[in-house]
């Protein structure tokens, strides 16, 4: 959600280069006036043609030193999670809201990418500390530069825009988990009410794996 009170006004966008790794990178959070894509897209290096991960793994598979080198780059990959096509598949399983004030809220992502309730997807108490947690699965190929973009509006006015680099991930059977830094919801009469939001997960090629539009409430008490 990214609605930490008084923390993001006048910030500057920062970026980190992400190498091939099966582990999550550190998040890069910053406000921006642009709620679309990052400015660094024009600076991407020109790379050679993509090769299906299965082809890469099977190529020179009898060369022990080369196999170990590839494992250092992308980890030990389960061939059952590897496809013969080029495109990775990223499925966002759920978004979880953790707060010390209550039990965690696990928000499942429907197959159509739309929250099932017609009203607010969730309600959060004003002035509460909270942490967002994403669980997602990667199959078929390596996803490079997976990013989280979130924009929030109140009464049609944009009040927050958050972007975070999650990292580069190779296919594996077990889901990945990314934990965002702790934030605090704003408080006070003006902060209470209904908000609309759009959350997107995209990669370095600007391929979108999930775009979800929803509403949520900030109230005086938990519901």
C-alpha positions in Angstrom: 0.0 0.0 0.0 2.9 2.4 0.8 0.9 4.9 2.9 3.5 5.6 5.5 2.6 8.9 7.2 4.9 11.8 6.3 7.7 9.7 5.1 7.7 9.9 1.4 7.3 13.6 0.5 10.1 14.9 -1.7 11.9 11.6 -1.9 14.2 10.6 -4.7 14.1 7.4 -6.8 16.9 5.0 -6.4 17.7 1.8 -8.2 19.9 -1.2 -7.7 21.4 -3.5 -10.2 20.3 -7.1 -9.6 22.4 -10.1 -10.6 21.3 -13.6 -11.2 20.3 -15.0 -7.8 17.8 -17.4 -6.3 17.6 -15.2 -3.2 15.6 -12.0 -2.9 17.4 -8.7 -3.3 17.0 -5.8 -0.9 13.9 -3.6 -1.8 14.3 -0.2 -3.3 11.4 1.9 -2.2 10.8 5.5 -3.4 8.0 7.9 -4.3 7.6 9.0 -7.9 5.2 11.3 -9.8 5.0 8.7 -12.6 2.8 5.7 -11.7 3.8 3.8 -14.8 7.2 2.3 -15.5 10.7 3.1 -14.3 12.9 5.6 -16.2 15.8 3.1 -16.5 14.2 1.2 -19.3 16.0 3.4 -21.9 19.3 2.5 -20.3 19.0 -1.3 -20.6 22.0 -2.9 -22.3 21.5 -4.6 -25.6 21.6 -8.4 -24.9 22.0 -11.4 -27.2 19.1 -13.6 -28.2 17.2 -15.3 -25.4 17.6 -19.1 -25.1 15.1 -21.4 -23.5 16.4 -22.3 -20.0 16.0 -26.0 -20.7 18.3 -25.7 -23.7 20.8 -23.8 -21.6 20.8 -26.4 -18.9 21.2 -29.3 -21.4 23.9 -27.6 -23.4 27.3 -28.8 -22.3 25.7 -30.8 -19.5 28.6 -33.3 -19.5 31.0 -30.5 -18.7 31.2 -30.7 -14.8 32.9 -27.3 -14.4 30.5 -25.6 -16.7 27.5 -27.2 -14.9 28.8 -25.9 -11.5 29.3 -22.5 -12.9 25.7 -22.4 -14.2 24.4 -23.5 -10.8 26.3 -20.7 -9.1 24.6 -18.2 -11.5 21.0 -19.5 -11.4 20.9 -22.1 -8.7 19.9 -25.8 -8.9 16.9 -25.8 -11.1 14.2 -28.5 -11.1 13.8 -29.5 -14.7 10.1 -30.2 -14.1 9.7 -26.4 -13.6 11.6 -25.6 -16.8 9.8 -25.2 -20.1 11.1 -25.2 -23.7 9.7 -21.7 -24.4 11.5 -18.5 -23.7 9.1 -16.7 -21.4 9.1 -17.1 -17.7 5.9 -17.7 -15.8 5.4 -15.8 -12.5 2.2 -16.4 -10.5 1.5 -14.2 -7.5 -0.1 -16.5 -5.0 -1.1 -14.0 -2.2 -0.4 -10.7 -0.6 -0.2 -10.8 3.2 -0.6 -7.9 5.6 1.3 -8.4 8.9 0.6 -6.2 11.9 1.6 -6.6 15.5 -1.9 -5.4 16.4 -3.8 -8.3 15.0 -3.6 -11.6 13.2 -2.1 -11.5 9.7 -4.4 -11.0 6.8 -3.8 -13.3 3.8 -5.3 -12.0 0.6 -5.5 -14.7 -2.0 -5.1 -13.7 -5.6 -8.0 -15.1 -7.8 -7.1 -16.5 -11.2 -8.8 -13.6 -12.9 -6.7 -11.1 -10.9 -9.7 -9.5 -9.4 -10.6 -9.4 -5.6 -13.7 -11.4 -5.0 -15.5 -8.9 -2.7 -17.2 -6.0 -4.4 -16.5 -3.7 -1.4 -13.2 -3.0 0.2 -10.6 -5.8 -0.1 -9.4 -5.1 3.4 -9.6 -2.6 6.2 -6.6 -1.4 8.2 -6.5 0.6 11.4 -5.1 4.2 11.3 -1.6 4.7 12.8 -0.8 0.9 12.6 2.5 -0.5 11.8 2.3 -3.1 9.0 4.4 -5.2 6.6 3.5 -6.4 3.2 4.6 -10.0 2.2 4.4 -11.4 -1.3 4.4 -15.1 -2.1 5.0 -16.0 -5.7 6.1 -18.9 -7.9 8.4 -18.9 -10.9 8.4 -21.5 -13.6 9.6 -22.1 -17.1 12.5 -19.7 -17.2 14.4 -17.0 -15.3 12.5 -13.8 -14.5 14.8 -10.9 -14.5 14.3 -7.7 -12.5 10.8 -8.5 -11.1 9.4 -5.2 -9.7 6.4 -4.2 -7.5 4.6 -1.0 -8.5 1.7 0.3 -6.4 -0.3 3.5 -6.8 -3.0 4.7 -4.3 -5.7 7.3 -4.8 -8.2 9.0 -2.5 -11.2 10.8 -3.9 -9.5 10.7 -7.3 -6.3 12.3 -6.1 -3.0 10.3 -6.2 -1.7 10.2 -2.6 1.1 7.6 -2.9 3.2 5.8 -5.5 5.6 3.0 -4.4 8.1 1.0 -6.5 10.3 -1.8 -5.2 12.8 -4.1 -7.0 12.2 -7.7 -5.8 15.0 -9.3 -7.8 15.9 -12.0 -10.3 14.6 -15.5 -9.8 15.1 -18.9 -11.4 12.4 -21.6 -11.6 11.8 -23.8 -8.6 9.1 -25.9 -7.1 8.9 -24.0 -3.8 7.3 -20.5 -3.8 9.5 -17.4 -3.2 8.6 -14.9 -0.4 9.5 -11.2 -0.4 9.0 -9.1 2.7 8.7 -5.4 2.3 10.0 -2.9 4.9 7.7 -2.0 7.8 5.5 1.0 7.2 2.8 2.9 9.2 -0.6 3.9 8.0 -1.5 7.6 8.3 -3.8 8.7 11.1 -6.3 11.4 11.8 -9.7 12.5 10.5 -8.4 13.3 7.0 -6.6 10.0 6.6 -9.6 7.9 7.4 -11.8 6.7 4.5 -11.8 4.7 1.3 -8.9 4.4 -1.0 -8.5 2.9 -4.5 -5.3 1.2 -5.5 -3.6 -0.5 -8.5 -0.8 -3.1 -7.9 1.4 -4.4 -10.7 4.2 -6.9 -10.9 6.4 -6.4 -14.0 9.9 -7.5 -15.1 12.8 -5.9 -16.9 11.1 -6.5 -20.3 8.1 -4.7 -18.9 6.0 -7.9 -19.1 3.2 -7.6 -16.6 2.4 -10.8 -14.5 -0.3 -9.3 -12.4 -2.3 -6.1 -12.5 -5.0 -5.8 -9.8 -7.3 -2.9 -9.0 -9.0 -2.8 -5.6 -10.3 -0.6 -2.8 -9.4 -0.6 0.9 -10.4 1.4 4.0 -8.4 3.1 6.7 -10.6 3.2 9.8 -10.3 4.2 13.5 -10.3 0.6 14.5 -9.7 -2.8 13.0 -12.7 -4.7 11.6 
